[in-house]
Amino acid sequence: MTWYRVLKESQMNDGDLFKAKVNGKEILIIKDEGKFYATSLYCTHEQYDLSDGFMDDHKLICPNHFATFDPKDGSVVSPPEGSGDIEPLKSYRTKVENGDVLVEVD
């Protein structure tokens, strides 16, 4: 696994979502309570871009059918109503080093 610099820590405020392309993969960077998380970019329900979504009560909400995910590990908190089970998001490790946010991507 390799660590990639994605952005400066100061570029994001709590609750912000940031779309990035890292090593050919589209990912979502999330800042919540001063911590950074990284997940796959697209909702597992109907592939909507989660960077157009929002954070609510420390949960990532899809902008389309409101599927809800935990940004810490990509797990499904609640699927869209009436859709049945959906897959969790892929989760990537993050760290902050010298003011830079880094993501570990294979």
C-alpha positions in Angstrom: 0.0 0.0 0.0 1.2 3.5 -0.8 0.3 6.8 0.9 -0.7 9.7 -1.4 -0.9 13.4 -0.5 -4.4 14.6 -1.4 -4.9 18.1 0.1 -3.8 20.5 2.8 -5.5 19.9 6.2 -6.5 23.6 6.2 -8.5 23.3 3.0 -11.4 21.5 4.8 -13.7 22.4 7.6 -15.7 20.0 9.8 -18.6 18.5 7.7 -16.8 19.2 4.4 -16.7 16.6 1.6 -13.9 16.6 -1.0 -13.7 14.6 -4.2 -10.3 13.4 -5.3 -8.6 11.0 -7.7 -5.9 9.0 -6.1 -3.8 6.4 -8.0 -6.6 6.1 -10.6 -9.4 5.7 -8.0 -12.1 8.3 -7.3 -12.4 8.7 -3.6 -14.2 11.0 -1.1 -12.4 12.7 1.7 -14.6 13.6 4.7 -13.7 15.8 7.7 -15.7 15.2 10.9 -14.8 16.4 14.4 -11.3 17.3 13.2 -10.6 13.8 11.8 -10.3 12.8 8.2 -11.9 9.8 6.6 -11.8 8.4 3.0 -14.3 6.2 1.3 -15.2 5.3 -2.3 -16.9 8.2 -4.1 -20.1 6.6 -5.3 -23.1 5.4 -3.4 -23.6 1.7 -3.6 -27.3 2.0 -4.2 -27.4 3.8 -7.6 -23.9 5.1 -8.0 -24.6 8.8 -7.1 -21.6 11.0 -6.4 -21.4 11.3 -2.6 -19.4 14.6 -2.8 -22.8 16.1 -3.6 -24.1 14.7 -0.4 -23.9 16.0 3.1 -23.0 15.2 6.7 -25.7 15.0 9.4 -25.0 13.9 12.9 -21.6 12.5 11.9 -23.1 10.4 9.2 -22.6 10.7 5.4 -25.9 11.1 3.5 -26.3 10.3 -0.2 -27.9 13.2 -2.1 -30.3 11.0 -4.1 -32.2 8.5 -2.0 -30.6 9.4 1.4 -28.7 6.2 2.0 -26.7 6.8 5.2 -23.1 5.6 5.8 -20.6 5.8 8.7 -17.6 7.7 7.3 -15.3 6.0 9.8 -15.5 2.6 8.1 -18.0 3.0 5.2 -20.6 0.8 6.9 -24.3 1.2 6.0 -26.2 3.0 8.7 -29.5 2.9 6.8 -30.2 2.0 3.2 -32.6 4.0 1.1 -36.2 3.3 2.1 -37.6 0.3 0.3 -34.3 -0.6 -1.4 -33.3 -3.6 0.7 -29.7 -4.1 1.8 -26.9 -2.2 0.0 -23.1 -2.8 0.1 -20.9 -0.7 2.4 -18.5 1.9 0.9 -14.8 1.0 0.5 -12.9 2.7 3.3 -9.3 3.9 3.0 -6.8 4.8 5.8 -5.9 8.4 6.3 -3.4 10.4 8.2 -2.2 14.0 8.6 1.5 14.6 8.2 3.1 18.1 8.1 -0.3 19.7 7.4 -1.1 17.4 4.5 -3.9 14.8 4.4 -2.6 11.5 3.1 -4.7 8.5 1.9 -3.4 4.9 1.7 -4.6 3.4 -1.6 -3.5 0.2 -3.3 
